[in-house]
């Protein structure tokens, strides 16, 4: 399974990546971050690619699962984009996918 993580947040660093690395069957972890700390991201990505643009990552990654670790108000926008290329799964962590039901109209 290939994973794409949108945003290299504190929860991703402390909880998500350590947990993913313990799961057998994960062949790569791509990370998309607008941060300039690409050296740290290269170490965090597991057999994967580091992207500095979320849309580019969604279109170029061969991810089976996309994990979105952004502020709640950005979930709907990026969830919709991640679902368009027919990614198999989508997770927004423990947060809401959308802040209002009107955000789901395009999904």
C-alpha positions as CSV (number, residue, x, y, z in Angstrom):
1,X,0.0,0.0,0.0
2,X,1.2,3.5,-0.9
3,X,0.4,6.4,1.4
4,X,0.3,10.2,0.7
5,X,0.3,12.5,3.7
6,X,-0.9,16.1,3.0
7,X,0.9,18.4,5.4
8,X,3.7,17.5,7.7
9,X,2.0,18.5,11.0
10,X,3.1,17.7,14.6
11,X,0.6,14.9,14.8
12,X,2.0,13.4,11.6
13,X,5.5,13.6,13.1
14,X,4.7,12.2,16.5
15,X,1.9,9.8,15.9
16,X,1.0,9.0,12.3
17,X,4.5,8.2,10.8
18,X,5.6,6.0,13.7
19,X,2.4,4.1,13.5
20,X,2.6,3.7,9.7
21,X,6.1,2.4,9.9
22,X,5.0,-0.5,12.1
23,X,2.4,-1.7,9.6
24,X,3.5,-4.4,7.2
25,X,2.5,-3.9,3.6
26,X,3.2,-0.2,3.4
27,X,5.6,0.2,0.5
28,X,5.9,3.9,0.4
29,X,5.0,7.1,2.1
30,X,4.9,10.3,0.1
31,X,4.7,13.6,2.0
32,X,3.3,16.9,0.7
33,X,4.3,20.0,2.6
34,X,4.5,23.7,1.9
35,X,7.3,23.9,4.5
36,X,10.8,24.6,3.4
37,X,12.2,21.9,5.6
38,X,12.7,19.5,2.7
39,X,15.7,17.8,4.3
40,X,13.7,16.7,7.3
41,X,10.8,15.6,5.0
42,X,13.2,13.5,2.9
43,X,14.1,11.6,6.0
44,X,10.4,11.2,7.0
45,X,9.2,9.9,3.6
46,X,9.5,6.2,3.4
47,X,10.6,5.0,-0.1
48,X,8.5,8.0,-1.2
49,X,8.6,11.4,-2.7
50,X,8.5,14.8,-1.0
51,X,6.2,17.3,-2.8
52,X,6.1,21.0,-2.0
53,X,2.6,21.4,-3.6
54,X,-0.5,19.6,-2.4
55,X,-2.2,19.5,-5.9
56,X,1.0,18.2,-7.5
57,X,1.3,15.5,-4.9
58,X,-2.3,14.4,-5.4
59,X,-1.9,14.2,-9.2
60,X,1.5,12.6,-9.2
61,X,1.5,10.3,-6.2
62,X,0.5,6.7,-6.7
63,X,-1.1,6.6,-3.3
64,X,-3.8,4.1,-2.3
65,X,-4.6,6.2,0.8
66,X,-4.4,9.9,1.4
67,X,-4.1,11.2,4.9
68,X,-5.0,14.9,5.2
69,X,-3.5,16.7,8.2
70,X,-4.6,20.2,7.7
71,X,-6.8,22.7,9.6
72,X,-10.4,21.7,9.6
73,X,-11.4,24.5,7.3
74,X,-9.2,23.1,4.5
75,X,-10.3,19.4,4.7
76,X,-13.3,19.7,2.2
77,X,-11.2,21.4,-0.5
78,X,-8.3,18.9,-0.3
79,X,-10.5,15.9,0.3
80,X,-12.5,16.6,-2.9
81,X,-9.2,17.0,-4.9
82,X,-7.9,13.7,-3.4
83,X,-11.1,11.9,-4.3
84,X,-11.1,13.1,-7.9
85,X,-8.2,11.0,-9.1
86,X,-9.9,7.9,-7.7
87,X,-7.7,7.4,-4.7
88,X,-9.0,4.4,-2.8
89,X,-9.2,5.8,0.7
90,X,-9.2,9.1,2.4
91,X,-8.6,10.1,6.0
92,X,-8.7,13.4,7.8
93,X,-7.5,12.0,11.0
94,X,-9.7,12.5,14.0
95,X,-11.1,15.7,12.6
96,X,-14.1,16.4,10.5
97,X,-14.0,15.9,6.8
98,X,-16.1,19.1,6.3
99,X,-17.3,21.8,8.6
100,X,-20.7,22.1,7.0
101,X,-22.9,19.7,5.0
102,X,-22.8,22.2,2.1
103,X,-19.1,21.4,1.8
104,X,-20.0,17.8,0.6
105,X,-22.1,18.9,-2.4
106,X,-19.2,18.4,-4.9
107,X,-18.0,15.1,-3.5
